[in-house]
Amino acid sequence: SPFGVGRDFHPGIDIAGRVGLPVIATASGVVSFSGWDQGFGKSVRIDHANGFETLYAHLEQVVVYENEKVTRGEVIGYLGNTGLSTGPHLHYGVLRNRVPVDPTRYIIDF
């Protein structure tokens, strides 16, 4: 898999953690999706208006709404184990022009 662990294509990275840890927006933007996804469970997508979108999935709780403006560092939800998940973690993805790209290329404070 190009980005994460596993045999299948995994368009993002998984970051293990405890249920309930805060998840923050990695960049400012507008929430384009906030809700339930069959595979990703409770998830948030943020549009950064320059062709980039970030995805935060398997959340226990989402605290932002669609069309809400968020700023870098703002809490958008809490780490969980929802959807098709094998344990508590954050699935973090970056899309450029709707195509998944390696998120590790864009993480500066990890």
Buried (B, 14 or more C-beta within 10 A) or exposed (E): EEBBEEEEEBBBBBBEBEBEEEBEBBBBBBBBBBEEBEEBBBBBBBBBEEEBBBBBBBBBBBBBEEEBEBEEEBEBBBBBBBBEBEEBBBBBBBBBEEEBBBBEEBEEEE
